[in-house]
């Protein structure tokens, strides 16, 4: 018998009681009055202050509890009540599951709703000099991902620079660095800071200068609208939030994740429409049609490389989704007067062979 504190769960009155250990139950008395008898198999433990063993009875009121402070009695209760910790464990497990689910839901809400809004607001505030430094870090990872070399055959490089200059002459972004990456994947990407990559496989599939010029003007539109930076902010925020959830907030691998995201994920429909409009206006200003780019998109729509194998990473249509609306809009953009060809026949052939080595 020992002193303890009992709350019956019906009234807030604190009752000083004595506890007796029977053959199969714990008996509670207040003075000479019997209060309750709790079978050992129904007694469970609850969280309590240091030095207190707080007990409840399974099936009784959730507010009913017995606080035992005597260490000797606590030891006796633990020996007799074999299922003492089950309720506490279930309670802790339930809390862990609840808060884990809540954290996961909040992260998903941030990723899909908050981060796009935040990226939209932050992008105009970031200096171009800082964007270029970010773009350099991403550029290094992109080249590692594709394990490709930069194609620099002199005549092809001169043709590429000439085509870039013609497109830039019509309201093009001032700081653009265009290169061809020796890759078997038909793709084109614009990185933060103005670096644009045309992939060799895309050049191989192109049948005219206007097709490649349209793609290049489209990517210039992404550069002018800073879409790569916007996606990078979203990807970086996503990486950080996942790091919080998984226990890695050091930023390890963040640039790799962001680079992969920039290559693999599609721009929003609004961003693609704006880039198409930019490309259309650029091509029309030069007296060239915009719809050849649509012809190139159709040609690579099968999603297979020149050997008939599936692409290992998304191709141009995966990162630049082709919709009927985009096709129709591009096909309508035809100049009233045709302008001069953007490259001569010799220059076009040199551009197509820019990845050849002597």
Secondary structure per residue as TSV (DSSP state, phi and psi in degrees):
chain	resnum	aa	ss	phi	psi
A	1	X	-	360.0	139.3
A	2	X	E	-155.4	163.8
A	3	X	E	-81.6	144.3
A	4	X	E	-154.2	172.3
A	5	X	E	-116.6	131.9
A	6	X	E	-126.1	136.8
A	7	X	E	-122.0	126.4
A	8	X	-	-82.1	-7.6
A	9	X	S	86.0	-6.2
A	10	X	S	-105.4	-34.5
A	11	X	S	-126.6	157.1
A	12	X	-	-83.6	6.2
A	13	X	-	-71.0	132.3
A	14	X	-	-85.0	123.9
A	15	X	E	-117.6	124.7
A	16	X	E	-85.1	121.0
A	17	X	E	-129.2	169.3
A	18	X	E	-112.9	149.4
A	19	X	E	-120.6	132.1
A	20	X	E	-122.9	134.9
A	21	X	E	-91.6	113.9
A	22	X	-	-91.5	-165.6
A	23	X	S	-74.3	-31.2
A	24	X	S	-140.1	3.4
A	25	X	E	-149.5	160.7
A	26	X	E	-101.0	119.2
A	27	X	E	-99.0	134.3
A	28	X	E	-115.7	127.2
A	29	X	E	-127.0	145.5
A	30	X	E	-114.0	101.8
A	31	X	T	66.3	-124.8
A	32	X	T	-93.9	-2.9
A	33	X	E	-90.6	133.2
A	34	X	E	-74.7	134.2
A	35	X	E	-106.7	-51.0
A	36	X	E	-163.6	161.4
A	37	X	E	-133.3	117.6
A	38	X	E	-107.9	116.9
A	39	X	E	-62.2	143.5
A	40	X	G	-55.9	-39.7
A	41	X	G	-68.8	-12.8
A	42	X	G	-106.3	-1.0
A	43	X	E	-86.4	132.3
A	44	X	E	-128.5	157.1
A	45	X	E	-99.0	146.9
A	46	X	E	-124.7	160.9
A	47	X	-	-61.6	142.6
A	48	X	-	-153.5	166.0
A	49	X	S	-62.3	162.9
A	50	X	T	-56.5	132.4
A	51	X	T	88.4	-4.0
A	52	X	-	-112.0	132.0
A	53	X	E	-100.8	109.4
A	54	X	E	-99.1	126.0
A	55	X	E	-118.4	146.5
A	56	X	E	-133.0	165.7
A	57	X	E	-111.1	128.6
A	58	X	T	-64.2	127.3
A	59	X	T	95.4	-14.5
A	60	X	S	-87.2	179.4
A	61	X	-	-56.9	139.2
A	62	X	T	-65.9	-17.8
A	63	X	T	-91.5	-13.6
A	64	X	-	-72.7	132.2
A	65	X	E	-155.7	160.1
A	66	X	E	-130.2	122.4
A	67	X	E	-104.7	119.8
A	68	X	E	-112.3	123.6
A	69	X	-	-102.8	-21.1
A	70	X	-	-72.3	123.7
A	71	X	H	-66.8	-36.8
A	72	X	H	-65.4	-42.1
A	73	X	H	-68.2	-36.1
A	74	X	H	-59.5	-43.2
A	75	X	H	-64.4	-39.6
A	76	X	H	-65.3	-42.8
A	77	X	H	-62.7	-41.4
A	78	X	H	-64.7	-35.0
A	79	X	H	-69.8	-33.7
A	80	X	H	-90.6	-29.1
A	81	X	-	-99.9	92.4
A	82	X	T	-71.5	-24.2
A	83	X	T	-104.0	27.1
A	84	X	T	-59.3	-39.4
A	85	X	T	-93.1	0.6
A	86	X	H	-62.7	-44.5
A	87	X	H	-65.3	-40.9
A	88	X	H	-63.8	-41.5
A	89	X	H	-65.5	-42.8
A	90	X	H	-63.6	-38.4
A	91	X	H	-65.1	-44.3
A	92	X	H	-66.6	-42.3
A	93	X	H	-61.7	-42.6
A	94	X	H	-61.2	-42.0
A	95	X	H	-65.2	-42.0
A	96	X	H	-61.9	-46.3
A	97	X	H	-63.3	-40.9
A	98	X	H	-64.2	-49.6
A	99	X	H	-71.4	-30.0
A	100	X	H	-65.3	-44.2
A	101	X	H	-64.6	-40.0
A	102	X	H	-63.7	-41.0
A	103	X	H	-64.5	-43.4
A	104	X	H	-63.0	-42.8
A	105	X	H	-63.7	-41.8
A	106	X	H	-65.5	-37.3
A	107	X	H	-65.7	-42.8
A	108	X	H	-62.4	-40.6
A	109	X	H	-62.5	-41.5
A	110	X	I	-65.5	-43.6
A	111	X	I	-63.5	-44.5
A	112	X	I	-91.1	-20.1
A	113	X	I	-122.4	-49.8
A	114	X	I	-76.6	-45.2
A	115	X	H	-61.6	-42.8
A	116	X	H	-58.9	-39.3
A	117	X	H	-66.7	-44.4
A	118	X	H	-63.5	-42.5
A	119	X	H	-62.4	-40.1
A	120	X	H	-62.2	-38.6
A	121	X	H	-77.9	-35.0
A	122	X	H	-79.7	-32.5
A	123	X	H	-52.7	-48.2
A	124	X	T	-66.3	-18.2
A	125	X	T	-88.0	-12.7
A	126	X	S	-86.1	126.7
A	127	X	-	-62.0	148.2
A	128	X	H	-63.3	-31.6
A	129	X	H	-63.9	-38.8
A	130	X	H	-71.1	-37.1
A	131	X	H	-61.7	-37.8
A	132	X	H	-66.1	-37.7
A	133	X	H	-65.6	-40.7
A	134	X	H	-62.7	-41.6
A	135	X	H	-62.2	-35.3
A	136	X	H	-64.3	-43.0
A	137	X	H	-63.7	-42.1
A	138	X	H	-67.7	-39.0
A	139	X	H	-57.8	-44.4
A	140	X	H	-59.7	-39.7
A	141	X	H	-72.8	-37.0
A	142	X	H	-61.7	-43.1
A	143	X	H	-66.2	-32.4
A	144	X	H	-70.3	-41.4
A	145	X	H	-58.4	-43.9
A	146	X	H	-92.4	-6.3
A	147	X	T	47.4	39.3
A	148	X	-	-114.1	154.3
A	149	X	-	-95.7	159.0
A	150	X	E	-82.1	127.3
A	151	X	E	-80.4	127.1
A	152	X	-	-138.0	33.9
A	153	X	-	-60.1	125.2
A	154	X	H	-52.9	-47.9
A	155	X	H	-67.2	-40.3
A	156	X	H	-65.7	-38.1
A	157	X	H	-65.7	-38.5
A	158	X	H	-65.5	-40.1
A	159	X	H	-65.6	-40.2
A	160	X	H	-64.0	-42.3
A	161	X	H	-66.2	-37.2
A	162	X	H	-64.8	-43.0
A	163	X	H	-65.0	-41.6
A	164	X	H	-61.9	-42.7
A	165	X	H	-63.2	-40.0
A	166	X	H	-62.2	-42.6
A	167	X	H	-70.0	-37.6
A	168	X	H	-68.1	-25.8
A	169	X	T	-65.4	-18.9
A	170	X	T	-108.9	90.2
A	171	X	T	44.8	32.3
A	172	X	-	-78.8	157.4
A	173	X	-	-62.4	138.4
A	174	X	S	-65.8	-43.0
A	175	X	S	-105.1	92.7
A	176	X	-	-129.7	133.9
A	177	X	E	-124.4	105.7
A	178	X	E	-102.0	134.8
A	179	X	E	-142.7	159.6
A	180	X	E	-107.6	127.4
A	181	X	E	-100.5	129.0
A	182	X	-	-74.5	90.0
A	183	X	-	-138.8	147.2
A	184	X	S	-86.5	9.9
A	185	X	S	-105.7	122.1
A	186	X	-	-73.1	99.2
A	187	X	-	-151.2	167.8
A	188	X	E	-152.4	135.3
A	189	X	E	-137.5	150.5
A	190	X	E	-117.5	122.1
A	191	X	-	-95.6	161.3
A	192	X	T	-57.1	141.6
A	193	X	T	94.3	-8.1
A	194	X	S	109.5	-3.0
A	195	X	E	-76.6	128.5
A	196	X	E	-120.7	132.3
A	197	X	E	-112.6	125.4
A	198	X	E	-98.2	133.7
A	199	X	E	-90.8	144.2
A	200	X	H	-54.5	-40.8
A	201	X	H	-62.1	-30.4
A	202	X	H	-69.7	-41.3
A	203	X	H	-61.9	-40.0
A	204	X	H	-62.5	-35.9
A	205	X	H	-81.8	-18.1
A	206	X	-	-73.0	140.7
A	207	X	-	-113.1	-2.4
A	208	X	S	-154.1	159.4
A	209	X	H	-61.7	-39.6
A	210	X	H	-62.0	-31.9
A	211	X	H	-63.6	-49.0
A	212	X	H	-70.0	-37.1
A	213	X	H	-61.6	-40.4
A	214	X	H	-62.9	-43.2
A	215	X	H	-63.2	-44.9
A	216	X	H	-63.9	-41.0
A	217	X	H	-65.1	-36.5
A	218	X	H	-61.2	-45.9
A	219	X	H	-66.2	-34.2
A	220	X	H	-62.7	-33.7
A	221	X	H	-61.8	-41.5
A	222	X	H	-63.0	-38.6
A	223	X	H	-65.2	-46.8
A	224	X	H	-61.6	-34.9
A	225	X	T	-90.6	-0.9
A	226	X	T	59.1	37.2
A	227	X	H	-66.3	-34.9
A	228	X	H	-63.1	-41.5
A	229	X	H	-64.9	-41.1
A	230	X	H	-60.6	-44.4
A	231	X	H	-66.2	-35.2
A	232	X	H	-66.3	-39.9
A	233	X	H	-62.5	-42.8
A	234	X	H	-63.5	-44.3
A	235	X	H	-67.0	-40.7
A	236	X	H	-64.4	-40.9
A	237	X	H	-64.5	-41.2
A	238	X	H	-63.0	-44.0
A	239	X	H	-60.8	-41.2
A	240	X	H	-67.1	-43.4
A	241	X	H	-64.8	-40.2
A	242	X	H	-65.9	-33.0
A	243	X	H	-63.9	-39.2
A	244	X	H	-62.1	-41.1
A	245	X	H	-70.7	-39.6
A	246	X	H	-95.5	-2.1
A	247	X	T	90.1	16.0
A	248	X	-	-122.1	96.7
A	249	X	-	-112.0	16.9
A	250	X	S	-84.4	-11.4
A	251	X	-	85.7	6.5
A	252	X	T	-61.2	128.7
A	253	X	T	77.0	5.9
A	254	X	H	-64.1	-43.4
A	255	X	H	-63.9	-38.2
A	256	X	H	-62.5	-45.2
A	257	X	H	-62.9	-45.5
A	258	X	H	-63.2	-42.4
A	259	X	H	-62.1	-44.3
A	260	X	H	-62.7	-38.4
A	261	X	H	-64.6	-42.8
A	262	X	H	-62.7	-35.0
A	263	X	H	-78.2	-41.3
A	264	X	H	-88.9	-32.4
A	265	X	S	-88.9	148.0
A	266	X	-	-82.7	149.7
A	267	X	-	-70.9	161.8
A	268	X	-	-67.4	160.9
A	269	X	H	-59.8	-38.2
A	270	X	H	-64.7	-40.9
A	271	X	H	-65.9	-39.8
A	272	X	H	-66.5	-41.6
A	273	X	H	-62.8	-42.2
A	274	X	H	-65.7	-39.8
A	275	X	H	-67.5	-38.0
A	276	X	H	-61.7	-43.8
A	277	X	H	-62.5	-41.1
A	278	X	H	-61.2	-46.3
A	279	X	H	-63.2	-41.9
A	280	X	H	-61.5	-45.0
A	281	X	H	-65.6	-37.5
A	282	X	H	-64.8	-47.2
A	283	X	H	-66.2	-42.4
A	284	X	H	-64.3	-36.5
A	285	X	H	-64.2	-26.0
A	286	X	T	-93.3	3.5
A	287	X	T	75.7	22.2
A	288	X	-	-116.3	146.7
A	289	X	-	-74.8	154.6
A	290	X	S	-93.1	-19.9
A	291	X	T	-69.4	-19.9
A	292	X	H	-56.8	-30.5
A	293	X	H	-60.6	-37.2
A	294	X	H	-64.3	-36.0
A	295	X	H	-63.5	-40.0
A	296	X	H	-66.1	-40.7
A	297	X	H	-61.9	-41.1
A	298	X	H	-63.0	-38.4
A	299	X	H	-66.2	-31.9
A	300	X	T	-98.2	11.7
A	301	X	T	-66.4	-19.7
A	302	X	T	-68.5	-23.6
A	303	X	-	73.8	28.3
A	304	X	B	-127.0	151.4
A	305	X	-	-83.7	-176.4
A	306	X	T	-66.2	-17.2
A	307	X	T	-96.7	4.6
A	308	X	S	84.5	11.1
A	309	X	-	-94.0	148.8
A	310	X	B	-66.0	146.9
A	311	X	-	-69.1	142.4
A	312	X	S	-79.8	-24.6
A	313	X	S	-129.6	160.5
A	314	X	-	-55.9	139.3
A	315	X	-	-90.8	-169.9
A	316	X	H	-55.5	-38.2
A	317	X	H	-72.7	-22.2
A	318	X	H	-75.9	-37.2
A	319	X	H	-90.5	-16.4
A	320	X	S	-130.6	75.5
A	321	X	-	-53.3	129.9
A	322	X	-	-94.9	116.5
A	323	X	-	-113.0	162.6
A	324	X	H	-60.5	-36.3
A	325	X	H	-63.0	-42.0
A	326	X	H	-64.5	-43.6
A	327	X	H	-60.6	-47.2
A	328	X	H	-63.3	-41.3
A	329	X	H	-64.4	-41.3
A	330	X	H	-66.9	-40.0
A	331	X	H	-67.3	-23.0
A	332	X	H	-81.0	-15.4
A	333	X	-	-89.5	87.0
A	334	X	-	-122.3	128.1
A	335	X	-	-68.8	149.6
A	336	X	S	-70.8	-31.0
A	337	X	S	-129.5	126.9
A	338	X	-	-69.6	138.0
A	339	X	-	-94.3	-179.6
A	340	X	-	-67.1	147.3
A	341	X	-	-55.8	142.2
A	342	X	S	-71.6	-27.8
A	343	X	S	-140.0	151.0
A	344	X	-	-74.6	169.8
A	345	X	H	-59.5	-42.2
A	346	X	H	-65.9	-40.6
A	347	X	H	-65.9	-40.0
A	348	X	H	-63.4	-41.6
A	349	X	H	-66.0	-38.1
A	350	X	H	-65.6	-38.9
A	351	X	H	-64.6	-41.2
A	352	X	H	-62.8	-26.9
A	353	X	T	-105.0	22.7
A	354	X	T	-63.3	-23.6
A	355	X	T	-93.4	0.0
A	356	X	-	-73.0	144.5
A	357	X	-	-117.3	149.2
A	358	X	-	-83.2	360.0
